[in-house]
């Protein structure tokens, strides 16, 4: 018996480590072994996720393009005398804002186009406040009060929108203004009448064009009232 090869049936060279030879008998499964094929449950789960994604995409497209059949109030319609519960517990009555231009932004935390538009609403609300603009973000999340307020506060912190006034709509305001899609903007003139509406995400240029002629009415009223 060869002292360097104690196994007479092993014809490898003496002193060669079997691990180093890559002998299949001594190595584990190859590193490139294929992963197990997806099960029926895996395919069902993927199909459900894909279906939800497609429905969400179609809904967002309809909202952005104004195809949900929403019937917003006509320009010149007198706004209902609504009272809003505000984030933090206070109340706001639309009648108290007579003489100002009111920008109502109907939104929800789950709405991507809302997220896109809200920084513009917040920015113009601050910039044009001294010209008579009051921006109110009217939230439409349907949750119990404590959970809803906590969710909204986290949302505002995340998107750095702490300067927004947020109203908590229970459905009455959305119903009064015919809101069927989000986001929806409703602009009220100094007399509390609907001056403009917009369904879907809005950029800064478009919002300025919507607000500018209505703010001019505030300037006109102030000028007429000067001695």
C-alpha positions in Angstrom: 0.0 0.0 0.0 1.3 3.4 -0.9 1.8 5.3 2.3 1.0 8.5 0.4 -2.2 7.1 -0.9 -3.9 4.9 1.7 -7.0 4.3 -0.6 -5.9 1.9 -3.3 -9.0 2.7 -5.3 -8.3 6.4 -5.4 -6.2 7.1 -8.5 -5.6 10.8 -7.7 -2.0 11.8 -7.5 -0.4 11.2 -4.1 -0.7 14.2 -1.6 -3.4 16.0 -3.6 -6.2 17.4 -1.4 -9.6 16.1 -2.8 -11.3 19.4 -1.9 -8.9 21.2 -4.2 -9.6 18.9 -7.1 -13.2 19.9 -7.2 -14.4 16.3 -6.8 -18.2 16.3 -6.9 -18.2 13.6 -4.3 -16.5 15.9 -1.8 -18.1 19.3 -2.7 -21.5 20.7 -1.8 -24.1 21.7 -4.4 -22.7 24.1 -7.1 -22.9 27.8 -6.3 -25.0 28.3 -9.5 -27.8 26.0 -8.4 -31.2 27.3 -9.6 -33.6 28.8 -7.1 -36.8 26.8 -6.5 -39.6 27.5 -9.1 -42.3 30.0 -7.8 -45.3 28.2 -6.3 -48.9 28.8 -7.2 -49.3 31.0 -4.1 -46.3 33.1 -5.3 -47.9 33.7 -8.7 -51.3 34.6 -7.1 -49.6 37.2 -4.8 -47.8 38.7 -7.8 -51.0 38.9 -9.8 -52.8 40.6 -7.0 -50.1 43.3 -6.6 -50.0 43.8 -10.4 -53.8 44.2 -10.5 -53.8 46.8 -7.7 -51.0 48.7 -9.5 -52.9 48.8 -12.7 -56.1 50.0 -11.0 -54.2 52.7 -9.2 -52.5 53.8 -12.4 -55.9 54.0 -14.2 -57.5 55.9 -11.3 -54.7 58.5 -11.1 -54.8 59.0 -14.9 -58.6 59.6 -14.7 -58.1 62.1 -11.8 -55.3 63.9 -13.6 -57.3 64.1 -16.9 -60.6 65.0 -15.3 -62.4 61.9 -16.6 -64.2 60.8 -13.4 -67.4 62.7 -14.3 -66.9 65.2 -11.5 -69.4 68.0 -11.6 -67.7 71.0 -10.0 -69.7 74.1 -9.2 -70.1 76.7 -12.0 -68.2 79.9 -11.8 -70.3 82.5 -10.0 -72.0 79.9 -7.7 -72.3 81.1 -4.1 -70.4 78.9 -1.7 -72.4 77.2 1.1 -71.9 78.7 4.6 -69.5 75.9 5.7 -67.7 75.5 8.9 -64.5 73.5 9.0 -62.9 71.7 11.9 -59.2 72.5 11.7 -56.2 70.4 12.5 -55.5 71.2 16.2 -59.1 71.6 17.3 -60.1 75.1 16.1 -62.9 75.9 13.7 -63.0 78.1 10.5 -66.1 79.5 8.9 -66.0 80.5 5.3 -68.2 83.5 6.1 -65.4 84.9 8.2 -63.2 85.0 5.1 -65.4 87.4 3.1 -63.2 90.1 1.5 -60.4 87.6 0.9 -59.6 85.1 -1.8 -60.0 81.6 -0.5 -58.1 78.7 -2.1 -59.5 75.3 -1.0 -57.3 72.4 -1.9 -59.1 69.1 -1.4 -56.5 66.3 -0.9 -55.6 63.1 0.9 -52.3 61.6 2.2 -52.6 58.6 -0.2 -52.9 60.8 -3.3 -49.7 61.2 -5.3 -51.0 64.2 -7.4 -51.9 65.9 -4.2 -48.3 65.5 -2.9 -47.1 67.0 -6.2 -49.4 70.1 -5.9 -49.3 70.8 -2.1 -45.9 72.5 -1.9 -47.1 75.0 -4.6 -50.3 75.7 -2.7 -48.4 76.2 0.6 -45.8 78.4 -1.1 -48.3 80.7 -2.8 -50.4 80.8 0.3 -47.5 82.3 2.2 -46.3 84.6 -0.6 -49.7 86.1 -1.4 -51.2 86.3 2.1 -50.6 90.0 2.3 -52.5 90.4 -1.0 -55.6 88.7 0.5 -55.1 85.0 -0.3 -56.0 82.4 2.3 -55.0 78.8 1.4 -56.8 75.9 3.2 -55.8 72.3 2.6 -59.1 70.3 3.0 -58.2 66.8 4.0 -60.3 63.8 2.8 -58.7 60.9 4.6 -61.4 58.6 6.1 -60.1 57.6 9.5 -61.0 57.9 13.1 -60.1 61.3 14.5 -56.9 60.5 16.4 -55.4 58.3 13.7 -56.3 60.8 11.1 -54.7 63.7 12.9 -51.5 61.7 13.6 -51.3 60.6 10.0 -51.7 64.2 8.7 -49.1 65.5 11.1 -46.6 62.9 10.0 -47.4 63.7 6.3 -46.9 67.5 6.9 -43.6 66.9 8.7 -42.3 64.5 6.0 -43.1 66.9 3.1 -42.1 70.1 5.1 -45.6 71.6 4.8 -46.0 72.9 8.3 -47.2 76.3 7.0 -50.4 74.9 5.6 -53.8 75.5 7.3 -55.5 72.0 7.3 -59.2 71.5 7.5 -60.7 68.1 8.4 -63.6 67.5 6.0 -66.3 65.0 7.1 -67.7 64.9 3.6 -70.0 68.0 3.8 -67.5 70.3 2.1 -66.6 67.8 -0.7 -70.3 67.3 -1.2 -71.1 71.0 -1.3 -68.5 71.6 -4.0 -69.1 68.4 -6.0 -65.6 67.0 -5.4 -65.3 63.6 -7.0 -61.5 63.4 -7.6 -58.4 64.5 -5.8 -56.8 66.9 -5.8 -59.5 69.4 -6.5 -58.9 73.2 -6.2 -61.8 75.6 -5.6 -61.1 79.3 -5.6 -63.6 81.7 -4.0 -63.7 85.4 -4.7 -64.1 88.1 -2.0 -67.8 87.7 -2.1 -67.7 84.0 -1.4 -68.5 83.0 -5.0 -66.8 80.3 -7.0 -64.2 82.1 -9.2 -62.3 79.1 -10.5 -61.9 75.3 -10.2 -59.2 72.8 -11.1 -59.2 69.0 -11.1 -55.9 67.2 -10.8 -52.3 68.2 -10.1 -51.4 71.8 -10.7 -48.1 73.5 -11.3 -47.1 76.9 -10.0 -47.6 78.8 -13.3 -51.1 77.4 -13.7 -52.1 78.2 -10.1 -50.8 81.8 -10.4 -52.9 82.2 -13.5 -56.0 81.0 -11.7 -55.4 83.2 -8.6 -54.2 86.4 -10.2 -57.4 87.8 -11.6 -59.3 86.9 -8.4 -56.7 88.7 -6.2 -57.2 91.7 -8.5 -60.7 91.9 -7.2 -59.4 92.3 -3.6 -57.1 95.2 -4.7 -60.1 96.8 -6.5 -62.3 96.6 -3.4 -59.5 98.0 -1.2 -59.0 100.9 -3.7 -62.7 101.7 -3.8 -62.8 101.8 0.0 -59.9 104.3 0.3 -60.9 107.8 1.2 
